[in-house]
Amino acid sequence: PLPKSVGLSAFGTKLSAFMGFLTGTCRLSRRTALCILKEGLGMRAAVGSQSNVEGRIAAALKPSYEEIEKQVRRSRETKHIDETGWKQWGKREFVWVLSTESGVVYKIQEGRGAQCRDALLGDTARRRAVFITDRLAVYRFQGLHQYCLAHLKRDIKRFAERAGLDGEWGKVMLEYLKTVFELWR
């Protein structure tokens, strides 16, 4: 048996972190990440080794993720919530994000409905904060709520590009929004 000071993996912490960075943060395929390791570092590894490293990283980060999730959910700060499409194993899923000034939680889920929203928010989140969202129907729940100004600005820009009264109104509203953003800064 190996001494306890010798890890069970052939990959040290820095190399494991780099491997996780390539597939997690850079969103490279496992094969592309391993090609970088081979060409850049002269290191050969199997796809299964990459998967094992990712599993160990996920397990190591889980307690920190859960603590951040708990903090963000309980926070009384303004909360931004949104979702976007995501492919995982060739299947369409969604990355949900819940963010405050002090933390961000990402959760990959199968849908965009109220059940997924509630899984992200938990049971404490809705009672304690102002929410900023787009206008997706799933965000129409009780509590303080504001629409994201960036989404509104995009819609008003479309009006400003029209002819006639709609275009004139859009241009005026864009000027008002410009002033709002300048005052906010």
GUMI-757678 format. One record per residue (C-alpha): residue number from 0; residue in one letter; y, z, x. Coordinates in Angstrom, 3 decimals, always signed. Example, Ala and Ser with C-alpha at 12.3 -4.5 7.8 and 13.67 -1.06 7.14 Angstrom:
2
+-----+---------+----------+----------+----------+
! num ! residuo !        y !        z !        x !
+-----+---------+----------+----------+----------+
!   0 !       A !   -4.500 !   +7.800 !  +12.300 !
!   1 !       S !   -1.060 !   +7.140 !  +13.670 !
+-----+---------+----------+----------+----------+
end
This chain:
185
+-----+---------+----------+----------+----------+
! num ! residuo !        y !        z !        x !
+-----+---------+----------+----------+----------+
!   0 !       P !   +0.000 !   +0.000 !   +0.000 !
!   1 !       L !   +3.552 !   -0.714 !   +1.070 !
!   2 !       P !   +5.956 !   +2.155 !   +1.717 !
!   3 !       K !   +8.286 !   +2.954 !   -1.207 !
!   4 !       S !  +11.265 !   +1.767 !   +0.834 !
!   5 !       V !   +9.838 !   -1.764 !   +0.709 !
!   6 !       G !  +10.585 !   -3.434 !   -2.608 !
!   7 !       L !   +8.008 !   -5.262 !   -4.684 !
!   8 !       S !  +10.003 !   -8.501 !   -4.542 !
!   9 !       A !  +10.406 !  -10.947 !   -1.696 !
!  10 !       F !  +14.044 !  -11.291 !   -2.758 !
!  11 !       G !  +16.632 !   -8.731 !   -1.726 !
!  12 !       T !  +19.498 !   -7.551 !   -3.901 !
!  13 !       K !  +22.082 !  -10.025 !   -2.562 !
!  14 !       L !  +19.779 !  -13.029 !   -2.882 !
!  15 !       S !  +18.672 !  -11.899 !   -6.341 !
!  16 !       A !  +22.305 !  -11.515 !   -7.406 !
!  17 !       F !  +23.079 !  -15.002 !   -6.093 !
!  18 !       M !  +20.082 !  -16.454 !   -7.936 !
!  19 !       G !  +21.242 !  -14.744 !  -11.133 !
!  20 !       F !  +24.781 !  -16.015 !  -10.575 !
!  21 !       L !  +23.567 !  -19.607 !  -10.278 !
!  22 !       T !  +21.594 !  -19.608 !  -13.520 !
!  23 !       G !  +23.606 !  -17.034 !  -15.481 !
!  24 !       T !  +27.251 !  -17.539 !  -14.626 !
!  25 !       C !  +27.108 !  -21.156 !  -13.415 !
!  26 !       R !  +24.591 !  -22.089 !  -16.149 !
!  27 !       L !  +22.521 !  -24.188 !  -13.777 !
!  28 !       S !  +18.931 !  -24.954 !  -14.592 !
!  29 !       R !  +16.368 !  -22.932 !  -12.660 !
!  30 !       R !  +15.252 !  -26.042 !  -10.786 !
!  31 !       T !  +18.844 !  -26.901 !   -9.791 !
!  32 !       A !  +19.427 !  -23.318 !   -8.628 !
!  33 !       L !  +16.251 !  -23.447 !   -6.543 !
!  34 !       C !  +17.351 !  -26.790 !   -5.088 !
!  35 !       I !  +20.602 !  -25.126 !   -3.955 !
!  36 !       L !  +18.613 !  -22.336 !   -2.320 !
!  37 !       K !  +16.374 !  -24.863 !   -0.583 !
!  38 !       E !  +19.138 !  -27.215 !   +0.603 !
!  39 !       G !  +21.758 !  -24.568 !   +1.336 !
!  40 !       L !  +19.652 !  -21.700 !   +2.656 !
!  41 !       G !  +16.402 !  -23.382 !   +3.614 !
!  42 !       M !  +14.543 !  -21.113 !   +1.201 !
!  43 !       R !  +11.745 !  -22.301 !   -1.060 !
!  44 !       A !  +10.814 !  -20.501 !   -4.258 !
!  45 !       A !   +8.956 !  -21.276 !   -7.459 !
!  46 !       V !  +10.509 !  -21.528 !  -10.903 !
!  47 !       G !   +8.471 !  -18.471 !  -11.916 !
!  48 !       S !  +10.096 !  -16.485 !   -9.101 !
!  49 !       Q !  +13.524 !  -17.410 !  -10.453 !
!  50 !       S !  +12.466 !  -16.244 !  -13.913 !
!  51 !       N !  +11.134 !  -12.968 !  -12.502 !
!  52 !       V !  +14.417 !  -12.334 !  -10.664 !
!  53 !       E !  +16.362 !  -12.999 !  -13.890 !
!  54 !       G !  +14.131 !  -10.535 !  -15.739 !
!  55 !       R !  +14.755 !   -7.813 !  -13.149 !
!  56 !       I !  +18.513 !   -8.457 !  -13.272 !
!  57 !       A !  +18.503 !   -8.240 !  -17.080 !
!  58 !       A !  +16.560 !   -4.968 !  -16.980 !
!  59 !       A !  +18.918 !   -3.515 !  -14.358 !
!  60 !       L !  +22.017 !   -4.486 !  -16.357 !
!  61 !       K !  +20.732 !   -3.330 !  -19.761 !
!  62 !       P !  +22.009 !   +0.298 !  -19.586 !
!  63 !       S !  +25.477 !   -0.892 !  -18.523 !
!  64 !       Y !  +25.514 !   -3.532 !  -21.270 !
!  65 !       E !  +24.558 !   -0.943 !  -23.886 !
!  66 !       E !  +27.306 !   +1.425 !  -22.691 !
!  67 !       I !  +29.950 !   -1.313 !  -22.832 !
!  68 !       E !  +28.684 !   -2.372 !  -26.267 !
!  69 !       K !  +28.988 !   +1.195 !  -27.533 !
!  70 !       Q !  +32.504 !   +1.556 !  -26.073 !
!  71 !       V !  +33.772 !   -1.709 !  -27.562 !
!  72 !       R !  +32.278 !   -0.985 !  -30.982 !
!  73 !       R !  +33.820 !   +2.505 !  -31.140 !
!  74 !       S !  +37.195 !   +1.466 !  -29.773 !
!  75 !       R !  +40.213 !   +1.612 !  -32.044 !
!  76 !       E !  +41.833 !   -1.229 !  -30.108 !
!  77 !       T !  +42.437 !   -4.638 !  -31.657 !
!  78 !       K !  +39.166 !   -6.564 !  -31.636 !
!  79 !       H !  +38.769 !  -10.289 !  -31.207 !
!  80 !       I !  +35.576 !  -11.752 !  -32.634 !
!  81 !       D !  +34.284 !  -15.298 !  -32.408 !
!  82 !       E !  +31.122 !  -17.345 !  -32.017 !
!  83 !       T !  +30.264 !  -20.682 !  -30.475 !
!  84 !       G !  +27.214 !  -22.915 !  -30.339 !
!  85 !       W !  +24.692 !  -22.357 !  -27.547 !
!  86 !       K !  +21.429 !  -24.048 !  -26.637 !
!  87 !       Q !  +18.590 !  -21.883 !  -25.472 !
!  88 !       W !  +15.154 !  -23.372 !  -24.804 !
!  89 !       G !  +16.314 !  -26.509 !  -26.648 !
!  90 !       K !  +17.085 !  -24.512 !  -29.778 !
!  91 !       R !  +20.590 !  -24.191 !  -31.226 !
!  92 !       E !  +21.816 !  -20.615 !  -31.238 !
!  93 !       F !  +25.221 !  -18.957 !  -31.073 !
!  94 !       V !  +26.990 !  -16.785 !  -28.536 !
!  95 !       W !  +28.994 !  -14.151 !  -30.346 !
!  96 !       V !  +31.809 !  -12.339 !  -28.592 !
!  97 !       L !  +33.483 !   -9.060 !  -29.496 !
!  98 !       S !  +36.343 !   -8.168 !  -27.187 !
!  99 !       T !  +39.005 !   -5.547 !  -26.782 !
! 100 !       E !  +41.502 !   -5.046 !  -23.999 !
! 101 !       S !  +39.031 !   -2.752 !  -22.243 !
! 102 !       G !  +35.710 !   -4.533 !  -22.725 !
! 103 !       V !  +33.783 !   -7.591 !  -23.889 !
! 104 !       V !  +30.351 !   -7.876 !  -25.507 !
! 105 !       Y !  +28.386 !  -11.121 !  -25.722 !
! 106 !       K !  +25.329 !  -11.431 !  -27.939 !
! 107 !       I !  +23.172 !  -14.555 !  -28.357 !
! 108 !       Q !  +21.947 !  -14.827 !  -31.935 !
! 109 !       E !  +20.203 !  -17.400 !  -34.106 !
! 110 !       G !  +22.930 !  -17.865 !  -36.714 !
! 111 !       R !  +26.544 !  -17.550 !  -37.794 !
! 112 !       G !  +26.101 !  -15.440 !  -40.928 !
! 113 !       A !  +27.058 !  -11.936 !  -41.987 !
! 114 !       Q !  +23.775 !  -10.514 !  -40.683 !
! 115 !       C !  +24.575 !  -11.739 !  -37.153 !
! 116 !       R !  +28.181 !  -10.559 !  -37.455 !
! 117 !       D !  +27.006 !   -7.089 !  -38.460 !
! 118 !       A !  +24.460 !   -6.990 !  -35.616 !
! 119 !       L !  +27.345 !   -7.591 !  -33.221 !
! 120 !       L !  +29.771 !   -5.140 !  -34.827 !
! 121 !       G !  +27.350 !   -2.300 !  -35.468 !
! 122 !       D !  +28.029 !   +0.316 !  -38.096 !
! 123 !       T !  +31.193 !   +1.800 !  -36.562 !
! 124 !       A !  +33.221 !   -1.258 !  -35.630 !
! 125 !       R !  +34.703 !   -2.352 !  -38.961 !
! 126 !       R !  +36.221 !   +0.971 !  -39.944 !
! 127 !       R !  +38.368 !   +1.439 !  -36.889 !
! 128 !       A !  +40.220 !   -1.680 !  -35.828 !
! 129 !       V !  +42.346 !   -4.692 !  -36.566 !
! 130 !       F !  +40.286 !   -7.871 !  -36.204 !
! 131 !       I !  +41.596 !  -11.193 !  -34.949 !
! 132 !       T !  +39.383 !  -14.134 !  -35.938 !
! 133 !       D !  +39.372 !  -17.774 !  -36.871 !
! 134 !       R !  +39.074 !  -18.613 !  -40.555 !
! 135 !       L !  +35.274 !  -18.815 !  -40.776 !
! 136 !       A !  +34.240 !  -17.303 !  -44.120 !
! 137 !       V !  +31.927 !  -14.755 !  -42.475 !
! 138 !       Y !  +35.016 !  -12.932 !  -41.138 !
! 139 !       R !  +36.354 !  -12.169 !  -44.609 !
! 140 !       F !  +35.347 !   -8.536 !  -44.737 !
! 141 !       Q !  +37.286 !   -5.441 !  -45.653 !
! 142 !       G !  +39.624 !   -3.993 !  -43.113 !
! 143 !       L !  +42.733 !   -5.016 !  -41.248 !
! 144 !       H !  +42.591 !   -8.664 !  -40.286 !
! 145 !       Q !  +44.718 !  -11.293 !  -38.582 !
! 146 !       Y !  +44.035 !  -14.979 !  -38.009 !
! 147 !       C !  +44.131 !  -16.170 !  -34.437 !
! 148 !       L !  +47.525 !  -17.756 !  -33.755 !
! 149 !       A !  +45.987 !  -20.320 !  -31.409 !
! 150 !       H !  +43.896 !  -21.662 !  -34.314 !
! 151 !       L !  +46.949 !  -21.721 !  -36.578 !
! 152 !       K !  +48.987 !  -23.497 !  -33.907 !
! 153 !       R !  +46.326 !  -26.195 !  -33.594 !
! 154 !       D !  +46.456 !  -26.793 !  -37.364 !
! 155 !       I !  +50.260 !  -26.871 !  -37.414 !
! 156 !       K !  +50.212 !  -29.425 !  -34.580 !
! 157 !       R !  +48.208 !  -31.698 !  -36.849 !
! 158 !       F !  +50.936 !  -31.391 !  -39.491 !
! 159 !       A !  +53.621 !  -32.152 !  -36.896 !
! 160 !       E !  +51.853 !  -35.413 !  -36.059 !
! 161 !       R !  +52.093 !  -36.623 !  -39.668 !
! 162 !       A !  +54.893 !  -38.713 !  -41.094 !
! 163 !       G !  +57.409 !  -37.545 !  -43.681 !
! 164 !       L !  +57.940 !  -34.028 !  -44.950 !
! 165 !       D !  +54.614 !  -32.742 !  -43.592 !
! 166 !       G !  +55.598 !  -33.844 !  -40.080 !
! 167 !       E !  +59.057 !  -32.298 !  -40.339 !
! 168 !       W !  +57.599 !  -29.011 !  -41.601 !
! 169 !       G !  +55.024 !  -29.045 !  -38.785 !
! 170 !       K !  +57.691 !  -29.551 !  -36.122 !
! 171 !       V !  +59.806 !  -26.687 !  -37.489 !
! 172 !       M !  +56.776 !  -24.391 !  -37.641 !
! 173 !       L !  +55.816 !  -25.286 !  -34.046 !
! 174 !       E !  +59.294 !  -24.215 !  -32.932 !
! 175 !       Y !  +58.880 !  -20.899 !  -34.770 !
! 176 !       L !  +55.481 !  -20.374 !  -33.157 !
! 177 !       K !  +56.944 !  -21.194 !  -29.745 !
! 178 !       T !  +59.527 !  -18.437 !  -30.314 !
! 179 !       V !  +56.795 !  -16.013 !  -31.446 !
! 180 !       F !  +54.764 !  -16.675 !  -28.298 !
! 181 !       E !  +57.854 !  -16.330 !  -26.063 !
! 182 !       L !  +58.744 !  -12.995 !  -27.689 !
! 183 !       W !  +55.158 !  -11.803 !  -27.303 !
! 184 !       R !  +55.185 !  -12.612 !  -23.572 !
+-----+---------+----------+----------+----------+
end
